Amino acid sequence: MTTPSVQIRRATPDDAMILARLNRFVHDLHVDARPDIFHLAHAIGELAPHFVAFLAGEGAMAYIAESSENGPVGYITATIQNRSADALMHSQRFVYVNHVAIDPQVARMGVGSALVESVRAAALEAGCTRLLTDVWDFNTRALAFFENQALGRIQHRLEQRL
């Protein structure tokens, strides 16, 4: 398969239906692996208000990847966050990547990398000093992707089911 021609653009609330439709590529994986935490996604029309609310939030950003051949093929959402200094930690301004969803038909063709780079550039412009995200242990492809984007592991979250 040839690499598609992809354009990255900033998402607006008018793109909520597109984001909701693309969300299945990441959410279905989560539902399959952890149905005790994630439930089946609502209909796209019911999920769209979630994205409208997200985009209205302070520091929120989203980008959509559009292929000249297939239309929208992926998205990334992120939030710029500020943490005040306290007795233990310095103040911080960073960007946190919430979701990345890529159509499997264009996986490993640079779409995800272009989306991350869009967030990275916006974060640098906004004065952020770090890009953070988290990945579920079952999502080994996402972990490998983010490590390939030069993100390093900094913390482990542990669980015991009761």
N, C-alpha and C positions, 0 to 999 in steps of 0.2 A: 504494500500500500504506500502511496506517495504521501509526503507530508503536506497537510492541507495549508492553504493560505489562511492565517488567522489574524484577526484584529482584536485588540483588547480595548475595552471602553469602560468608563465608570458607569455603574448601575445607578438608576434612579428609582423612586417608588413606582414609576410606571412599568418597571421591569419585574415587579413582584411575581407575576404569573410565570415568567421565564425562569426565575430563580426557583420557584416552587416546582416547576416541571423538571429542572435539572437536579433538584435535591435528591430525587430517588436514587441516583447513582451512588451517593454516599450513605443515605439513610437506610436503604435496603440491606446493605452490608452490616450495618449496626443492628438492625432488627434480627437478621439471621444469626448473628453471633451472640447477642445479648437480649433475647426477648423479655428477660426479667426487668430490663431497664428501659428499652426502647419499644414503643408500640408502632403498629403499622401506621404509616403516614396518612393523614387525612386526604381527602380529595384535593386536587391542586387548588381549586377555588377557595377551599377552607384554609389551606396552608399559606396562600398569598398574603393574608393580613399579618402573618408572623414576620414576613420579610419587610412589609411596609413599616411595621413597628420597629424592627431592627434598624432600618435605614434612617428612621427619625431619631434614633438615639444619638447621644453626644459622642463624637469621635468615631462613629460607625462609617465604614466604607465597604463597598462591594465592587467587584469588577466582573465583567462578562467577556468570555472569549467567543467570538463569532467566526465561524468558518465560511469562506466564500462558497463552499460546496454544500454545507449542511446546516447553516444558520448557527444558533447558539449551541456550543458544545461543552461549556464548562463555566464555573464561577468560583470566586473566592470571596469570603466575607472576613472582615477584620475590624478591630476596634482599637483606637488609640487610647491608652490608659495612663493616668497619672497617679502615682502613689507618693504620698507625703513622707518625709523623713520621720523617723521615730527614734526611740532610744537604741534600737538595734540595727536599723537599716537606713541607707541613704535614700533620698528622694529618687524617683524613677519616672521616666517617660518612655513608654515602649508601645509597640504595636503587638496585638495578640490576634493570631489567625484563628478564627472560629471554625470555618468550614472550607474545604476545597472539594469540589465535585467535578469530575471529568467524564464525559461520555467515553465508555470503553473502546468505542471505534476509533478514537483519536488518542488513546492512552499511549504514553511513551513517544510522543511526537513533539514535545516541547510546549504543549499548551499549559500544563501545570507550572512549568518553569516561568513562562511569560506572565502568568497570573501572579505568582509569588513576586516576581520582579516589579510588577506594577504596585503591589502593596509596599514592597521595600522602598521604592522610589518616593511614594507618597509619605511614608513614615519618616524617611530622612528629611524631606522637605518640611515636615511638621516638627522636627527637632527630636525625634525618637532616637534612642541609643541602642535599642535591642529589638529583635523580632522574636516572639515566643509563640509556641503552640503546644498542644498536647496530642498524643496519639494513643488510641486503645491498643493494648498488647496484641489483640487478635488481628489488627490491621497492619500486618507486616509490610505490605506494599506501601502504605502511607509512611511508615517509619523509614523505609529505605528511600522513599522519595524525598522526605525532608532532610535526611542525612546527606543526600546527594545535593541538596540546596545549601549545604554548609551549615546546617543547624546541628548543634551537638546536644547530647543528653546532659541535663543538669539536675534532674530530680526524678524520683520514683514514687509513684502513688500505689499503695498496697490496699488489698481488700480481703476481708473475711466475711463470707456469707453466714448469716446467723439464722 
